[in-house]
Amino acid sequence: DDSSFSSSDDDESSSSSEEESENENNNEGIGSLIPIPISQPPSLIPLPSATASTNSKSSSTNTTGVESLTSGFEGLVMAPLAIIPKHSATIATAEEEEGDIETNSSEWKTLVRHDLSGGLKLDVRFLRGVVKERKAKECGIVDPTMSGGNVVVCVQIRIENRRSDKRVIRRIRIYQNSNTKTTIPTTRTSLPNEIELLQHSQISYSILTLQFASPSDREDAISARFDVKSDRGSTSMTIRPPLGEMLSSWNVIGGSSSRRMEDGEFDMAVGRLQGIHQRSTASFSLVPDDDDGNDGSFENLMDDTLAKISKAANLNPIGNQMVWNTENQCKLIGRLPASGTQVLILVKCNPKTGVGEIIVCCDNTMALNTIMELLKGSVV
């Protein structure tokens, strides 16, 4: 009898062990569907070198807190918006990380003044070329005409806290104004994330991208209105790229085989546009500063003039270099965004007297005058 009881106990123990093994196998099957990360020390988000050197003590004390918050989320932690102290060496570092953003962008323009918006200052500049295409793709906007810049506007925004009482600004956010009435509406908009807190003298950079329904050769036909809100109030601003910014910088000649325009072909194209409604000329005179140590030559000022023109409009130099040729000339080309009409620009300057002129040639009279005013205003 005792043996019978022992055998039944053995059978029950074997069946229970089999059930446990089956449960373990089932658990393993379920666990394999959802990968569980192994707890490892997370990689902390690197701080700028200038900040890290000055705040090494505070960063070492806060390491434990950050590790506990990010444990198990390796690879899923996204870096916050770049907030940079004013006049800090890290500003140059942040701009260097953008690659060629300085050569593929316009000048900064202030849209929100700090003295009228509770200490909040907002500047914008338009991105161009490969930088514009890359940033727009990061925002989820991809367009076949992206390299031409016909219907996509990509803006870099610089927000700064300039409160006179040196306090923080909270909950900074940009909203698109739905009551905006424009000639050409937007089809897609990518707005920057909200800034929870901005300390005094700190700067934050972000990207705003717009896609419009169609291109236009008219000035001010493309625009969008926004509201900038924070705990200091609300301020309106309008993103309105000039026509010179919307030019397609393609330096190609269509045909059986597209190729770049040569120097001689540029001269022939300019020579054909001799009508009073096809050509506009404006003169300028360079004035040296007293501290420049000018020795009778205006070569340095001439280089600055080309830099100002390149920032004023999205143009492509003949030869791919924004430099003066042996005849002290610089030849530029662009195309109107809607019609594709060529815009030919010839800049000349005398290195001894500093006197020069800008010649703009185009079959579109309205666009001709608009671009001339834009370039003349950048030089004078």
Buried (B, 14 or more C-beta within 10 A) or exposed (E): EEEEEEEEEEEEEEEEEEEEEEEEEEEEEEEEEEEEEEEEEBEEEEBBEBBEEEEEEEBEEEEEEBEEEBEEEBEEBEEEBBBBBEEBEBBEEBEEEBEEBEEBBBEEEEBBEBEEBBBBBBBBBBBBBBBBBBBBBEBEBEBEEBBBBBBBBBBBBBBBBBBEEEEBBEEBBBEBEEEBEBEBEBEBBBBBEEBEEBBBBBBBBBBBBBBBBBBBBBBBBBBBBBBBBBEBEEBEBEBBBBBBBBBBBBBEBEEEEEEBBEEEEBBEBBEEBEEEEBBBEBEBBBEBEEEEEBEEEBBBBBEEBBEBBBBBBBBBBBBEEBEBEEEBBBBBBBBBBBEBBBBBBBBBBBBEEBEBBBBBBBBBEEBBBBBBBBBBEBBE
